[in-house]
Amino acid sequence: MKTRYVQVIFLSEPSLFLVESFLGHGTFGQVVKCMRVNDTATVAIKLIKKSHRIDAFLEIYNLHKIRYLDPDKCNIVRWYSAFEDRGHLCLEFELLDKSLRHLLKERNFQPLMLKEIRPIVQQVCPPPCLLALATALYHLKAIQNNIILINSSGNPVV
């Protein structure tokens, strides 16, 4: 079942978000593309299902633990904030391109060539950050849906 979002607004102190489109869904909830009204930045908002509220607080705890890492060097998504809107816990992240699964689906699940795989693998576990991430987190669900590409039109960069 696809949900349509039309002129949905989320309110977070001090930001206001206008939902532009639905990006996907998973175990914990849905992800929508939003415009942050105060600075017109485009972001991704993860809306957590009420039944996974405790899991969301654990995710926020882990996000706080890795916040000191450089997202560019460690190839991790930037997390901006967490807020509550109409009883839903929401997490605000930078908007990237598409998941590895989405890219494979677009290619009719044709395998990636080695020259396409190598940069993805090198960036999923960069050596300088591997130890820091391992000590900060005890669980990493590295599946195709959780590996997000920065630019899928050129070389797939995580």
N, C-alpha and C positions, 0 to 999 in steps of 0.2 A: 504494500500500500504506500503510494507516494503522497507526501503531504505538500500542499502548496502554501507558500508564504507570500502574502500580498500586503504590503504596507504594515508589516509587523514591526513594532518598536520595542526594544529592550531598554530599560533604564538602569543605569549603574551610576553611583556617585563617583566621579563627577561627569560621567560620559552618558551619551545617548546613542543607541545603535539602531540603524535602519536595516532590516533584513532585505538582501537583494536576491538571494537564491539558495536553494537547498543543495548541499554538496554531497551528503551521504549519511549513512547511519551505521551503527554497530551495536555491540552488546550493551554499552553504557548509555547510549542515547543517539542524538543526531548532531550533525555539523552543518552550520549555515554560513554563507558568505554575507558579511555585513559591512556597512559603511559606518565608521565612528563619526558621528555628526560634528563634534567639536573641532576636528582637524581633517575631516574627509578621508582619513586613512581606511583602506580596505583590510579587514581582518576576518579571521575564522572564529566563530563562536561554537563551542561544544556545549550542547544542552544536555545535561545529565538527567536520566530517568530518575524519578523519585525513588524507585526501588533500588537504585545504586548510589544513593547519597553517601553512604559510609565509604564505599569504594572511591568516590570522588574526593572525599576529604583525605584519603590516603594518597591519591594522585597529587593533590595540592601540596601535601607534606613532602612528597618526593620532588615535586617541581621546585619547592623552596630549597631543598637540599642541593640541587644541581644548578641553581640560579647563578652561582658565582662563575660557572664555566663560560667560556667564550663560545657563543653559538656558531660563529663562523669557523673557528678552529676545530670545534668538536662535532660539527654537523648535527646540531640539535635544534629543534624548532624553538623560536622565541615565544616565551609565555609572558603575557602582559599583565593579566589580572584575573581575579575570580570575583564573581558577584552573584547575587540572588535576584531573580526576577519572577514574580508571580509563583513563588514556591519552587522554582527550578534553579538548581545550582548551575551556573554558567562559567565556562573557562574561555578566556580570550587569548588567542594565539595569532602569530603572524600568518598571513595567507600565503601558502606556497602554491605549487602547480597541481599535480595530480599524483595519486598513489601509483606505486609500481604495478599493482594489479590492474588499475585503470589503463595504464600504458600497454600492458600485455593484452588486455581485452581489445583495445583499439587495433592492435596488430594481429587480431584473431589468434592470440596465444602462440604466435610464431616465436621460437626461442630467440633470445637476444644473442648477438654476436659477442665474442670474447672482448672485443674493443669497447663494447657497450657495457658489459658486465663489470669489467675491471674497475672503472672509476666508482661504480656503485658500491662494490665490495670494499674498496679502499676507504670509502667515506663512511660506511656503516659502522666500522670499528677502527677509527683512526688511533694509532698507537699512543700519542700523547694524552688522549682523554680516556682511553680504555680503562685504566686503573681507577681514575677518579669516578667514572661512571659506575664501575663495578662496586666500589665502596659506597657510593651514594645510593644505589638502587639494588634491591635484591631480586627484582623481577623485571624482565624486559620481554615484551611480546613482539618479537621481530617477525611479523608476517607481512605479506605483500601489501595489505591494506594500511599498515602502519609505517611503511617506508614511502615518504612523500618526496617527490622530485621538485627541484627548484625550477628547472627549465627542461621540459620534455621535448621541445622542438629541436633543440641542438643536441649536444651530448647529454644524456640523462645524468644530471648531477643531483645527488641526494641533498 
